[in-house]
């Protein structure tokens, strides 16, 4: 059980632990380097995927795609293309359920099935997992760890799935991105390919570099603070 107390404007929290510390996914990474990870969730259609891949290639950017197992089954050629273009493939469950409604066994089943589906295409299993809807609790994060995956969320939400307008997406991403940010996009959001090139160019003007998720996170000697920021143990 954990208690949270709001301090000041609510952006800082003091944690009082009673018996069990809360497990939290990685929302961002603490680093002095100006590097960020662009991530794309793929759960439904695929019509904008090729255009997104072309934009990333044109700008020499590698990204991470979190794929749902059912999507992998429907579009194996897209999975193969994502892999062949040098992008990283993460796990986004098999059927895109709310993970807080599943027991430990079902959580692991959702992850392992999709990992095997991806492995059958690119000969690599997955080590990164993003819970559908960003839905998690301590039990979910623990189960994800037990499968050998890092649990990944985001600190910059483009809200592209809402189609709020290209300028809205652009300003949200540019204003919120910082060192170690994880940016969330969706492969089937209509406005994403229309604004992605501008976003990349604007971030490059700010001297940001783009890395795959596994090249951003720390693999050992780290902890995750109560805001989800992964930090080195000094």
C-alpha positions, 0 to 999 in steps of 0.5 A, a space after each residue: 500500500 502507498 500513500 501520496 501527498 500533494 505538495 504545492 502545485 501538485 507536481 511534486 509528491 511525497 511517498 509514504 510506504 507501508 509494507 510494499 513499494 509501488 512498481 512504476 513503468 518507465 515514463 522517461 529517462 534521466 540523462 544529460 544527453 539530448 536524446 529522445 525515443 520516438 515510439 509508435 503503437 500499432 493495434 488497428 490498421 496499417 494504411 499510414 505505416 509505409 509513409 511513416 517509415 519513409 519519413 523516418 528513413 528520409 530523416 535517418 531516424 530509428 524508432 520503436 514500434 510497439 505491436 499488438 499480436 493480432 496486428 502482427 498476424 494481419 500484417 506480417 509484411 509490415 512487421 518484416 518491413 519495420 524490422 528490415 528498416 532497422 527499427 525496434 519492435 516492442 510488445 503491445 499485448 496480443 489482444 489489446 485488453 486492459 491489463 489491470 483486469 487480467 490475472 498474472 497468468 493471463 498478463 504473461 500469456 498476452 506478452 509471450 504469445 505476441 513475442 513468439 509471433 514477432 520472433 517467427 517473423 524477425 527471429 527476435 523475441 521482445 524485451 520491451 512491453 507497453 501496456 495497452 491504454 497505459 493501463 497498469 498497477 503494481 501487479 501488472 508491472 511486476 508481471 511484466 518484469 517476470 516475463 523479462 520485459 521492461 515496462 515502457 510508457 511515455 512522458 510526451 503524448 502527441 494525442 495524434 489518435 484524436 486528430 486534433 490538428 497538425 499544429 496541435 500535435 506539433 506544439 505538444 511534442 516540441 514543447 514537452 520533449 526534453 532530454 530522455 523523453 519518450 514520445 507516443 505516436 500511433 501508426 494509424 493516426 491520419 495526421 501523424 505522417 502529415 506532421 512527423 517530418 516537421 516534428 523531427 526537423 524542429 527537434 533536430 534544430 534543438 539538437 536532439 538526436 533520436 534513438 531506439 527505446 533500448 538505446 535510451 533506457 538503462 539496463 542495470 544499476 537504475 531505479 525508477 522514481 515516483 514520477 516514472 523517471 528512470 535514473 542511474 544509481 550513483 
